[in-house]
Amino acid sequence: MKKFLLYSFFATLFIGCSSDNSSSTPEEQMYFPPNDGNVTWETKTVEELGWNQNAVQPLLTYLEEKNTKSFIILVNGRIVMENYFNGHSSSLPWYWASAGKTLTATVTGIAQQEGLININNKVSDYLGTGWTSAPLSKENLITCKNLLSMNSGLDDTLGDDVSPSNLQYVADAGSRWAYHNVYVKLQDVVAQASGQNWSTYFNTKLRDKIGMTGGSWIESDGLSVYWSTARNMARFGLLSLNKGKWNGNQIVDESYYNEATNTSQSLNQAYGYLWWLNGKSTYRLPGLQLLFSGVLIPNAPSDMYAALGKNDQKIYVIPSKKMVIIRMGEVANPENPTFALSGFDNELWDKINDLYQ
């Protein structure tokens, strides 16, 4: 069933060159909202940016029709569009799904800069041996970086369960790319190395420092899923746009963020440390051992990197436009549900592009 859903995605996604809009983002100082519980946030109007006002309503209509709950566009940190649909509001939390993988990648970087871990070390240095069912010699090949890069070599066809019995050897670490929820073991690595539980370390080192008030990790089907408001998701997107810096404070090393948002291994050009990367010449997708030619999201800017989650949870970060875009909601195309990337990404960017004159 999973492979069928992913194959049906290909029917909606055409291969082509990525689209960069000709308009330039105005030069102005980057803005960071205060850590005051999401109350204060500077805005910028569509008109002030010189965008096409006539394209706003078609975009909003499309978003509502596609089961969207929240939609935000930031430029230079300021809110340009903030809209809620289908009974949602600014105060209601929603789940990030796999878009939250990037939270784990970011906190892993924080733990490394604090000297608690080294991503090049094997996972068993922190969790002990036997955290998988792989032979010991194969388990000891798996580094924290392999978990960040999705090339652990563990079997991705066995579902979301990350207990040792379900983490089985398929190939040597580093030799096979496969989208796998084993990345979540990085949360255990950080907890073990820091002597704190994951939520406490996350809240102290990331959430509270950028004002993501009220967000929390909630256990769901054996996985830890992050829930927050759309504005909190936008805060994290803004941190990512600024390569780990928040209002003059370097929360995460910029060098680590550069690694995270560039190709992390040779098997899938379009994947960093749990971030999806646009503008590459080839890519791989969840559930398939196939290499596809072309860019990930043809209509989106080539320098975009993205956090993508089940049922079309989206964080788009576009450095060339100094822009962050957030979409939360139900699956956009119920007849074609997917687990991360979907045809909706390309359709949505077609509408976003119309905003530019």
Phi, psi and chi 1 to 4 in degrees:
 res  aa     phi    psi   chi1   chi2   chi3   chi4
   1 MET       -  -43.2  178.7   64.3  176.2      -
   2 LYS   -59.7  -44.3 -176.1  176.2  179.5 -180.0
   3 LYS   -66.9  -35.2  -70.2 -171.6  176.0 -178.3
   4 PHE   -62.4  -44.6  169.2   77.7      -      -
   5 LEU   -62.2  -38.9  -64.4  175.0      -      -
   6 LEU   -71.6  -37.5  -72.8  161.0      -      -
   7 TYR   -64.5  -36.6  -85.8  120.0      -      -
   8 SER   -68.3  -22.9   47.8      -      -      -
   9 PHE   -61.6  -38.3  152.6   69.5      -      -
  10 PHE   -64.0  -26.2  -59.6  135.4      -      -
  11 ALA   -68.0  -21.7      -      -      -      -
  12 THR  -101.5   -9.6   65.4      -      -      -
  13 LEU  -110.3  117.9 -179.4   65.7      -      -
  14 PHE   -94.1  155.9   64.5   90.3      -      -
  15 ILE   -97.0  132.6  -56.7  -57.4      -      -
  16 GLY  -171.4 -167.8      -      -      -      -
  17 CYS   -84.7  143.2  -63.8      -      -      -
  18 SER   -70.4  155.0   62.3      -      -      -
  19 SER  -104.0  124.9  172.2      -      -      -
  20 ASP  -110.7  128.4  -78.2  -45.5      -      -
  21 ASN   -78.4  148.8  -61.7  -56.7      -      -
  22 SER   -76.9  -22.8   57.8      -      -      -
  23 SER   -71.2  148.7   67.4      -      -      -
  24 SER  -105.6  151.5   60.3      -      -      -
  25 THR   -80.1  131.2  -60.2      -      -      -
  26 PRO   -57.3  142.0  -21.4   31.8      -      -
  27 GLU   -77.9  117.7  -72.5  -65.7  -30.7      -
  28 GLU  -157.6  163.4   62.5  179.8  -21.4      -
  29 GLN   -64.9  139.1 -175.7  175.9    0.2      -
  30 MET   -65.6  135.4 -174.1   67.8   62.8      -
  31 TYR  -106.1  141.0  168.0   78.0      -      -
  32 PHE  -125.2  124.9  -64.5   87.4      -      -
  33 PRO   -66.3  147.3   25.7  -34.2      -      -
  34 PRO   -67.4  158.1   23.9  -32.8      -      -
  35 ASN   -84.6   64.5  -64.2   -5.6      -      -
  36 ASP  -116.7   26.9   63.0   -5.2      -      -
  37 GLY    80.1   31.6      -      -      -      -
  38 ASN    70.8   14.8  -64.2  -31.1      -      -
  39 VAL   -78.8  -51.3  175.2      -      -      -
  40 THR   -96.7  129.5  -55.5      -      -      -
  41 TRP  -158.7  118.1 -157.2  -48.0      -      -
  42 GLU   -64.0  152.6  -74.2 -172.7    9.6      -
  43 THR  -124.4  165.1   61.6      -      -      -
  44 LYS  -142.3  134.9 -163.4   84.8  170.4  177.8
  45 THR   -87.6  159.7   67.1      -      -      -
  46 VAL   -57.2  -41.4  167.4      -      -      -
  47 GLU   -64.1  -43.4  -68.3   85.9   -6.6      -
  48 GLU   -61.3  -30.6  -73.3  172.4  -31.1      -
  49 LEU   -83.3   -8.9  -73.0  172.4      -      -
  50 GLY    75.0   23.6      -      -      -      -
  51 TRP   -82.3  173.6  -71.3    5.8      -      -
  52 ASN   -88.7  101.4  179.5   12.1      -      -
  53 GLN   -59.9  -30.9 -179.7   65.7   43.8      -
  54 ASN   -67.0  -16.2  -67.4  -28.8      -      -
  55 ALA   -90.4   -7.9      -      -      -      -
  56 VAL   -68.3  -51.4  171.7      -      -      -
  57 GLN   -64.9  -42.6 -169.3   55.0   52.0      -
  58 PRO   -57.7  -37.1  -28.4   37.2      -      -
  59 LEU   -65.2  -45.9  171.2   60.3      -      -
  60 LEU   -64.0  -40.5  -63.8  179.0      -      -
  61 THR   -61.9  -44.4  -60.7      -      -      -
  62 TYR   -61.0  -46.4  172.7   79.1      -      -
  63 LEU   -60.3  -43.1  -72.1  165.8      -      -
  64 GLU   -65.0  -42.4 -174.4  167.5   18.7      -
  65 GLU   -63.7  -27.0  -69.7  173.6  -11.3      -
  66 LYS   -96.1   27.3  -68.9  -62.9 -176.9  178.0
  67 ASN    65.4   28.8  -54.6  -49.4      -      -
  68 THR   -73.9  143.6  -59.1      -      -      -
  69 LYS  -100.8  -46.8  -64.3  -72.9 -172.3 -179.6
  70 SER  -138.4  144.7  -51.2      -      -      -
  71 PHE  -146.5  127.5 -176.2   76.2      -      -
  72 ILE  -136.1  138.2  -65.4  175.3      -      -
  73 ILE  -120.3  126.3  -64.0 -179.9      -      -
  74 LEU  -109.7  140.4  -53.9 -179.2      -      -
  75 VAL  -129.4  125.2  174.0      -      -      -
  76 ASN    52.2   32.0  -77.1  -46.5      -      -
  77 GLY    87.3  -13.7      -      -      -      -
  78 ARG   -91.7  145.3  -64.8  165.4 -179.1   82.9
  79 ILE   -76.0  123.3  -66.6  174.7      -      -
  80 VAL  -101.4  -41.0  178.5      -      -      -
  81 MET  -135.4  137.6  -67.1 -178.8   65.8      -
  82 GLU  -146.8  111.1 -179.9  178.9   21.9      -
  83 ASN  -137.0  145.0  -57.5   91.7      -      -
  84 TYR  -126.7  143.3  -61.6   92.4      -      -
  85 PHE  -137.6  164.9  -48.3   88.3      -      -
  86 ASN    52.2   45.9  -61.9  -53.5      -      -
  87 GLY    82.9    2.3      -      -      -      -
  88 HIS   -88.7  166.8 -153.8   64.3      -      -
  89 SER  -149.8  172.3   72.9      -      -      -
  90 SER   -65.9  -22.6   60.4      -      -      -
  91 SER   -92.6   -8.8   62.3      -      -      -
  92 LEU   -90.0  133.4  -69.0  176.6      -      -
  93 PRO   -80.0  159.1   29.6  -33.8      -      -
  94 TRP  -144.3  159.2 -166.0 -106.9      -      -
  95 TYR   -83.5  146.3   60.8   87.8      -      -
  96 TRP   -86.4  -21.6  -69.7   36.9      -      -
  97 ALA    51.2 -139.2      -      -      -      -
  98 SER   -71.3  -10.4  -74.8      -      -      -
  99 ALA   -60.1  -25.2      -      -      -      -
 100 GLY   -73.1   -9.7      -      -      -      -
 101 LYS   -55.4  -34.5  -74.4 -179.8  168.5   66.9
 102 THR   -68.7  -24.8   53.7      -      -      -
 103 LEU   -64.4  -44.0  -66.0  171.7      -      -
 104 THR   -63.6  -41.5  -61.7      -      -      -
 105 ALA   -61.7  -40.7      -      -      -      -
 106 THR   -67.5  -45.0  -58.7      -      -      -
 107 VAL   -68.9  -32.0  174.0      -      -      -
 108 THR   -59.8  -40.7  -61.6      -      -      -
 109 GLY   -64.4  -38.2      -      -      -      -
 110 ILE   -63.7  -44.3  -66.1  171.9      -      -
 111 ALA   -61.8  -35.1      -      -      -      -
 112 GLN   -69.3  -43.3  176.3  170.0 -101.8      -
 113 GLN   -67.8  -22.9   76.1 -171.2   33.1      -
 114 GLU   -83.9   -0.8  -67.9 -167.3  -28.3      -
 115 GLY    80.3   11.7      -      -      -      -
 116 LEU   -79.4  -34.2  -61.0  175.8      -      -
 117 ILE  -138.9  168.9   67.9  170.3      -      -
 118 ASN  -132.8  121.5 -175.2  -39.0      -      -
 119 ILE   -65.4  -16.0   63.8  170.5      -      -
 120 ASN   -83.9   -6.9  -65.8  -53.8      -      -
 121 ASN   -80.7  155.2  -71.1  -10.5      -      -
 122 LYS   -71.9  147.7   58.4 -177.1 -178.1  -69.4
 123 VAL   -59.5  -35.7  177.1      -      -      -
 124 SER   -66.9  -15.5   55.4      -      -      -
 125 ASP   -61.7  -27.5  -76.9  -11.3      -      -
 126 TYR  -106.1  -35.1  -53.1  100.2      -      -
 127 LEU  -101.3   -8.3  -58.8 -174.4      -      -
 128 GLY    80.7  166.2      -      -      -      -
 129 THR   -76.9  159.7   58.2      -      -      -
 130 GLY    88.4   11.5      -      -      -      -
 131 TRP   -77.5   -9.9   66.2  -83.7      -      -
 132 THR  -125.8  179.1   74.3      -      -      -
 133 SER   -99.4    6.1  -67.9      -      -      -
 134 ALA   -70.2  152.8      -      -      -      -
 135 PRO   -54.2  146.5  -23.2   32.7      -      -
 136 LEU   -54.0  -41.7 -178.6   59.4      -      -
 137 SER   -63.2  -31.5   62.1      -      -      -
 138 LYS   -81.6  -39.6  -58.3  -58.2 -175.5 -178.3
 139 GLU   -59.6  -39.0  179.7 -179.5  -81.6      -
 140 ASN   -73.2   -4.0  -79.4  -24.7      -      -
 141 LEU   -82.9  -18.2  -64.0  175.7      -      -
 142 ILE   -84.4  116.2  -55.9  172.2      -      -
 143 THR   -98.4  167.5   65.9      -      -      -
 144 CYS   -60.8  -35.2  -64.2      -      -      -
 145 LYS   -64.2  -34.4 -173.8  175.1  178.9  178.8
 146 ASN   -61.4  -38.0  -69.3  136.3      -      -
 147 LEU   -68.4  -38.3  -59.5 -170.1      -      -
 148 LEU   -65.9  -31.4  -71.9  167.3      -      -
 149 SER   -99.4   -2.9  -54.0      -      -      -
 150 MET    65.5   35.7  -68.8  -68.4 -176.5      -
 151 ASN  -130.9   48.0   59.4   -7.8      -      -
 152 SER   -71.7  -23.3   67.9      -      -      -
 153 GLY    84.2    3.5      -      -      -      -
 154 LEU   -85.4  156.5  -62.8  172.7      -      -
 155 ASP   -70.3  118.6 -168.0  -16.1      -      -
 156 ASP   -90.3    1.9   58.2  -53.6      -      -
 157 THR   -96.0    3.8   67.0      -      -      -
 158 LEU  -100.5   11.4  -57.5  178.0      -      -
 159 GLY    91.7 -170.9      -      -      -      -
 160 ASP   -85.0  -14.5  -69.1  -20.2      -      -
 161 ASP   -59.6  125.8  178.1   13.3      -      -
 162 VAL  -113.5   26.4  -68.1      -      -      -
 163 SER   -71.3  156.6   62.1      -      -      -
 164 PRO   -52.3  -39.4  -29.0   36.7      -      -
 165 SER   -64.3  -22.2   62.0      -      -      -
 166 ASN   -99.3   -2.5 -146.3   47.7      -      -
 167 LEU  -103.1   91.9  -62.6  178.4      -      -
 168 GLN  -112.9  146.2  -60.2 -176.1   17.7      -
 169 TYR   -70.4  134.2  172.3   84.4      -      -
 170 VAL  -122.7  -43.4  170.6      -      -      -
 171 ALA  -150.1  162.3      -      -      -      -
 172 ASP   -62.2  141.5  -76.1    0.4      -      -
 173 ALA   -54.2  135.2      -      -      -      -
 174 GLY    92.2   -8.8      -      -      -      -
 175 SER  -104.8   -6.3   67.6      -      -      -
 176 ARG  -147.2  128.3  178.6  177.7 -177.3  -91.2
 177 TRP   -96.9  129.8 -169.5   90.0      -      -
 178 ALA  -155.6  131.2      -      -      -      -
 179 TYR   -68.9  118.8 -165.1   74.0      -      -
 180 HIS  -147.8  137.1 -164.4  -52.2      -      -
 181 ASN   -75.2    4.4  -86.7  -44.3      -      -
 182 VAL   -62.1  -16.9   70.0      -      -      -
 183 TYR   -52.4  -29.5   85.7   91.9      -      -
 184 VAL   -62.5  -18.5   77.5      -      -      -
 185 LYS   -63.8  -19.0  -59.3  -56.8  -73.0 -174.3
 186 LEU   -62.3  -29.7  -71.9  166.0      -      -
 187 GLN   -65.2  -38.0  -62.4 -179.8    4.2      -
 188 ASP   -68.4  -37.9  -64.4  -22.2      -      -
 189 VAL   -59.4  -48.5  166.8      -      -      -
 190 VAL   -65.2  -41.9  171.0      -      -      -
 191 ALA   -61.8  -45.8      -      -      -      -
 192 GLN   -64.0  -43.7 -177.4   66.6   29.6      -
 193 ALA   -71.5  -31.7      -      -      -      -
 194 SER   -90.2  -17.1   67.6      -      -      -
 195 GLY    73.5   15.3      -      -      -      -
 196 GLN  -123.7  158.7  -57.2  177.1   41.7      -
 197 ASN   -73.1  160.4   66.4   50.1      -      -
 198 TRP   -57.3  -47.6  166.2 -105.7      -      -
 199 SER   -61.8  -41.3  -70.6      -      -      -
 200 THR   -63.8  -46.0  -61.5      -      -      -
 201 TYR   -64.5  -45.0 -171.1   83.3      -      -
 202 PHE   -58.8  -48.1  169.8   85.7      -      -
 203 ASN   -62.1  -44.0  -69.0  -12.9      -      -
 204 THR   -70.4  -43.3  -57.5      -      -      -
 205 LYS   -90.0  -21.4  -59.3  -61.2 -178.4  177.5
 206 LEU  -129.9  -63.2  178.7   59.2      -      -
 207 ARG   -52.5  -54.7 -173.8 -165.8   72.4  170.2
 208 ASP   -70.8  -26.4  -63.4  -14.2      -      -
 209 LYS   -73.2  -20.8  -72.2 -170.0  174.1 -177.9
 210 ILE  -118.3   13.6   64.4  172.7      -      -
 211 GLY    74.1   27.4      -      -      -      -
 212 MET   -80.2   60.9  -67.9  172.3   62.0      -
 213 THR   -65.4  137.6   55.0      -      -      -
 214 GLY    86.4  -14.6      -      -      -      -
 215 GLY   -68.7  153.7      -      -      -      -
 216 SER  -156.3  157.0   61.2      -      -      -
 217 TRP   -88.8  128.9  -64.7   92.0      -      -
 218 ILE  -124.8  131.3  -63.4  176.0      -      -
 219 GLU   -71.3  131.3  -66.9  -62.9  -43.5      -
 220 SER  -147.4  115.2  176.6      -      -      -
 221 ASP    52.6   41.8  -63.0  -33.9      -      -
 222 GLY    82.7   -1.2      -      -      -      -
 223 LEU  -113.9  154.4  -66.1  174.5      -      -
 224 SER   -97.8  111.5 -174.7      -      -      -
 225 VAL  -111.6  134.1  178.7      -      -      -
 226 TYR   -87.7  138.0 -159.4   66.0      -      -
 227 TRP  -123.1  137.5  -73.9   69.9      -      -
 228 SER  -162.8  176.2   83.0      -      -      -
 229 THR   -75.1  166.1   63.2      -      -      -
 230 ALA   -65.4  -35.6      -      -      -      -
 231 ARG   -64.1  -35.8  -79.5 -163.9  172.0 -165.6
 232 ASN   -67.0  -38.3  -80.0  -18.2      -      -
 233 MET   -62.9  -38.7 -176.0 -177.4  -99.4      -
 234 ALA   -65.4  -36.0      -      -      -      -
 235 ARG   -59.3  -46.0  -75.4  174.2  178.3  -93.0
 236 PHE   -64.6  -39.4  177.0   68.7      -      -
 237 GLY   -60.3  -38.3      -      -      -      -
 238 LEU   -68.1  -39.8 -176.7   57.1      -      -
 239 LEU   -58.6  -41.9  176.2   75.2      -      -
 240 SER   -68.4  -39.9  -57.5      -      -      -
 241 LEU   -57.3  -35.9  174.1   65.3      -      -
 242 ASN   -95.7   21.9  -73.4  -81.3      -      -
 243 LYS    52.7   45.2  -61.7  -66.9 -174.6  179.4
 244 GLY    88.5    3.3      -      -      -      -
 245 LYS  -102.3  136.7 -179.6  179.3  -73.9 -171.9
 246 TRP  -128.7  107.7 -174.5  -95.1      -      -
 247 ASN    51.7   46.9 -159.8   21.3      -      -
 248 GLY    88.6   -7.3      -      -      -      -
 249 ASN  -106.2  118.9 -177.1   20.8      -      -
 250 GLN   -80.6   97.9 -164.6   72.7   43.9      -
 251 ILE   -72.1  -41.3  -52.0  -64.0      -      -
 252 VAL  -129.6  139.9 -163.6      -      -      -
 253 ASP   -53.4  134.0  -72.4  -21.2      -      -
 254 GLU   -62.6  -36.5 -177.3  173.6  -13.5      -
 255 SER   -61.9  -38.5   59.5      -      -      -
 256 TYR   -66.6  -42.4  177.6   83.1      -      -
 257 TYR   -62.7  -36.4 -118.7  103.7      -      -
 258 ASN   -63.9  -40.0  -74.2  -27.2      -      -
 259 GLU   -63.1  -44.1  -71.2  179.4   25.2      -
 260 ALA   -64.0  -31.8      -      -      -      -
 261 THR  -106.5   22.7   55.2      -      -      -
 262 ASN  -130.4  165.3  -78.6  -78.1      -      -
 263 THR   -53.4  127.8  -56.8      -      -      -
 264 SER   -99.7  -11.9   59.5      -      -      -
 265 GLN  -159.5  171.9   29.7   60.2   52.6      -
 266 SER   -89.6   -6.5   60.4      -      -      -
 267 LEU   -86.3  -32.9  -59.4  166.6      -      -
 268 ASN  -138.2   99.9 -173.7   -5.0      -      -
 269 GLN   -58.3  -28.9  -67.4 -177.6   12.7      -
 270 ALA   -88.9   22.4      -      -      -      -
 271 TYR  -138.2  130.2 -150.5   72.3      -      -
 272 GLY  -103.0 -130.5      -      -      -      -
 273 TYR   -94.7   84.0  -67.0  166.0      -      -
 274 LEU    66.7   10.8  -53.0  177.8      -      -
 275 TRP  -105.7  141.4  -75.2   95.3      -      -
 276 TRP   -88.5  142.1  -69.9   94.1      -      -
 277 LEU  -121.3  127.2  -45.6  175.0      -      -
 278 ASN   -87.5  170.0 -153.8   36.3      -      -
 279 GLY    80.0    8.3      -      -      -      -
 280 LYS   -90.7  163.1  -52.9  -58.6  179.3 -179.3
 281 SER   -83.9  -19.1   59.5      -      -      -
 282 THR  -142.5  163.8   59.8      -      -      -
 283 TYR  -157.7  159.2   61.0   90.2      -      -
 284 ARG  -119.2  159.5  -65.0 -179.3 -172.7  -89.4
 285 LEU  -128.8  161.0  -69.2  173.8      -      -
 286 PRO   -56.6  140.2  -26.5   36.1      -      -
 287 GLY    82.4   -2.8      -      -      -      -
 288 LEU  -131.3  137.1  -60.4  171.3      -      -
 289 GLN   -97.4   58.2  -73.2  -61.7  -56.7      -
 290 LEU  -128.1  147.6  -61.7  171.9      -      -
 291 LEU  -109.5  124.8 -176.6   66.0      -      -
 292 PHE  -108.5  142.1  -62.6   92.4      -      -
 293 SER   -88.2  147.9  -63.9      -      -      -
 294 GLY   107.7  179.1      -      -      -      -
 295 VAL   -91.9  160.5  -62.2      -      -      -
 296 LEU   -64.4  -51.7 -158.7   64.2      -      -
 297 ILE  -128.5   92.9  -55.0  173.6      -      -
 298 PRO   -56.2  -35.5  -27.1   36.2      -      -
 299 ASN   -79.3  -11.4  -76.5  -23.7      -      -
 300 ALA   -91.8  157.5      -      -      -      -
 301 PRO   -57.7  144.9  -26.4   35.9      -      -
 302 SER   -68.0  -24.5   61.6      -      -      -
 303 ASP   -91.1    6.1   66.7  -34.1      -      -
 304 MET   -70.7  139.9 -176.9 -175.6   78.6      -
 305 TYR  -122.5  153.5   45.8   95.6      -      -
 306 ALA  -144.8  145.7      -      -      -      -
 307 ALA  -101.3  122.4      -      -      -      -
 308 LEU  -125.1  130.8  -55.7  174.3      -      -
 309 GLY  -129.3  161.4      -      -      -      -
 310 LYS   -49.2  142.9 -178.2  179.6  179.4 -179.4
 311 ASN    62.7   28.2  -65.1  -22.5      -      -
 312 ASP    69.1   44.8  -64.7  -52.6      -      -
 313 GLN   -83.3  129.5  -42.3  -47.3  -41.2      -
 314 LYS  -135.4  135.4  -45.0  -71.1 -175.3 -174.3
 315 ILE  -125.6  112.9  -54.8  174.2      -      -
 316 TYR  -103.8  128.3  -59.8  129.2      -      -
 317 VAL  -119.4  121.6 -179.2      -      -      -
 318 ILE  -124.1   94.2  -50.7   95.2      -      -
 319 PRO   -58.7  -39.5  -27.3   36.8      -      -
 320 SER   -64.3  -24.3   61.9      -      -      -
 321 LYS  -103.9   -0.9  -54.9  -64.0 -178.5 -172.1
 322 LYS    51.2   44.4  -60.6  178.9 -178.2  175.8
 323 MET  -125.6  145.1 -176.2 -174.7  -61.2      -
 324 VAL  -129.5  136.0  172.8      -      -      -
 325 ILE  -127.8  133.7  -60.9  176.6      -      -
 326 ILE  -119.3  133.8  -56.8  -59.7      -      -
 327 ARG  -135.2  125.6 -171.6  -88.0 -177.2 -174.5
 328 MET  -123.1  149.9  -70.6  175.9  145.1      -
 329 GLY   160.4 -168.6      -      -      -      -
 330 GLU   -78.9  170.8  -56.7  -77.6    4.0      -
 331 VAL   -58.4  133.9   60.8      -      -      -
 332 ALA   -71.0  -39.5      -      -      -      -
 333 ASN  -121.2   89.0  -63.5  -46.0      -      -
 334 PRO   -57.4  -26.8  -24.3   34.1      -      -
 335 GLU   -75.6  -10.0   70.8  -77.9    0.5      -
 336 ASN  -138.4   54.9 -109.9  -14.9      -      -
 337 PRO   -68.5  146.4   25.7  -33.3      -      -
 338 THR  -138.6  178.7   57.8      -      -      -
 339 PHE  -104.5  -12.2  -63.2   93.9      -      -
 340 ALA  -154.5  -92.4      -      -      -      -
 341 LEU   -68.9  147.4 -171.4   75.1      -      -
 342 SER  -149.9  169.7   77.4      -      -      -
 343 GLY   -62.2  -21.4      -      -      -      -
 344 PHE   -60.2  -34.8  173.2   65.8      -      -
 345 ASP   -55.4  -48.3  -68.9  -83.6      -      -
 346 ASN   -69.8  -39.1 -149.5   45.5      -      -
 347 GLU   -63.1  -44.7  -65.1  172.3    8.5      -
 348 LEU   -62.8  -41.9  177.0   56.0      -      -
 349 TRP   -66.1  -27.8  -91.6  100.7      -      -
 350 ASP   -61.3  -40.0 -174.9   49.9      -      -
 351 LYS   -73.4  -40.5  -55.2  -68.1 -175.4 -176.9
 352 ILE   -62.2  -40.3  -66.7  170.5      -      -
 353 ASN   -59.1  -30.4  -74.1  -22.0      -      -
 354 ASP   -67.9  -16.4  -72.0  -20.1      -      -
 355 LEU   -67.3  -25.3  -72.4  171.3      -      -
 356 TYR   -88.1  134.4  -61.7   95.7      -      -
 357 GLN   -79.6      -  -70.2 -178.5  -25.6      -
